[in-house]
Every structure is written in structure tokens, then in C-alpha cells.
């Protein structure tokens, strides 16, 4: 696994090493060692990172040939307020679609 890939994933999420470590249950220094290729994430860290990003573990490890979708990259580029607004609109849209299906 490329240490650079983990660094890019963290950068896309706009998290510091401290924030990522807290989110997946390890220290900042451990995240740093992984990103420098001196250590590897454990299975439990990879599962936590998968839950955090919504990406399959295989994709996190670079085992798929598909690039991260442009839609997801765009979503991750949003700030927190924009994400809340996007999520609210998306949820309302899904609710409307469900209601239309039920009325048929």
C-alpha cells in the first residue's frame, strides 16, 4: 500500500493527523508513521477509516481500478455548512421521491 495514498485520502477529507487518528482510534504519530511508509494500519483502523469515508477497504488500499468518483471528490471539497445543506436537500429529495412512489 502506498503511504502517499493514505496521505491523499486524509487531505481530501481535510483532516489533520490528530483528527484522523482520533476518528479511527490511533495516535497522530501512528498516522504519521503510516503516511511515511514506516508502519501499516491495522485491520480495525482500516475498517474505521472505511466507515469514516464510506469507501470500501479495498478501495482505501488501492485494490480497485476505479478512481474515486468525481461526485465524492466534490462532496468532500464542501465545507461543513455546505455539506449540511447538501445533505438536507438530498434527504428532502429522497423523501419526495418516496412519497411519489407511494402515491402511485
C-alpha positions in Angstrom: 0.0 0.0 0.0 1.3 3.4 -0.9 1.8 5.7 2.1 1.1 8.6 -0.3 -2.4 7.2 -0.9 -3.3 7.4 2.8 -2.0 11.0 2.9 -4.1 12.0 -0.1 -7.2 10.4 1.4 -6.7 12.3 4.6 -6.0 15.6 2.7 -9.2 15.1 0.6 -11.1 14.7 3.9 -9.5 17.9 5.1 -8.5 16.3 8.4 -5.3 16.8 10.4 -3.3 13.8 11.5 -4.6 14.4 15.0 -8.2 14.5 13.8 -7.9 11.4 11.7 -6.2 9.5 14.5 -8.9 10.4 16.9 -11.6 9.3 14.4 -10.1 5.9 13.7 -8.6 5.2 17.2 -4.9 5.8 16.9 -2.4 8.5 17.7 -1.1 11.3 15.5 2.3 9.8 15.5 0.9 6.4 14.3 -0.9 8.2 11.4 2.4 10.0 10.6 4.3 6.7 10.6 1.8 5.1 8.2 1.9 8.2 5.9 5.7 7.9 5.8 5.6 4.2 5.0 7.1 3.2 8.3 4.0 1.4 9.6 0.7 0.0 8.3 -2.8 0.5 9.5 -4.3 -2.5 11.4 -7.5 -4.1 10.2 -9.5 -2.3 12.8 -8.0 1.1 11.7 -8.9 0.3 8.1 -12.4 -0.6 9.0 -12.8 2.6 11.0 -11.4 4.6 8.0 -13.8 2.8 5.7 -16.7 3.8 7.9 -15.5 7.3 8.1 -15.0 7.8 4.4 -17.8 5.5 3.1 -15.2 3.8 0.8 -14.7 0.0 0.8 -11.5 -1.1 2.5 -10.2 -2.5 -0.9 -10.6 1.0 -2.4 -8.7 2.6 0.5 -5.9 0.1 -0.1 -5.8 0.8 -3.8 -7.1 -2.6 -4.8 -9.7 -1.3 -7.2 -9.1 0.1 -10.6 -11.9 2.7 -10.3 -10.9 6.2 -9.3 -12.7 7.9 -6.5 -15.8 9.3 -8.1 -15.9 12.9 -9.1 -19.1 13.3 -7.2 -17.5 12.1 -4.0 -14.5 14.4 -4.5 -16.9 17.3 -5.0 -18.8 16.4 -1.8 -15.6 16.1 0.2 -14.5 19.6 -1.1 -17.5 21.2 0.5 -17.2 22.9 3.9 -19.2 21.7 6.8 -22.1 24.2 6.3 -22.3 23.3 2.6 -22.4 19.5 3.5 -25.2 20.1 5.9 -27.2 22.0 3.3 -26.4 19.4 0.6 -27.4 16.5 3.0 -30.7 18.3 3.9 -31.6 18.9 0.3 -30.7 15.3 -0.7 -32.8 13.9 2.2 -35.8 16.1 1.2 -35.4 15.0 -2.4 -35.4 11.3 -1.4 -38.4 11.8 0.8 -40.3 13.4 -2.1 -39.4 10.6 -4.4 -40.6 8.0 -1.8 -43.9 9.8 -1.4 -44.4 9.9 -5.1 -43.8 6.2 -5.4 -46.2 5.5 -2.5 -49.0 7.6 -4.1 -49.0 5.5 -7.3 
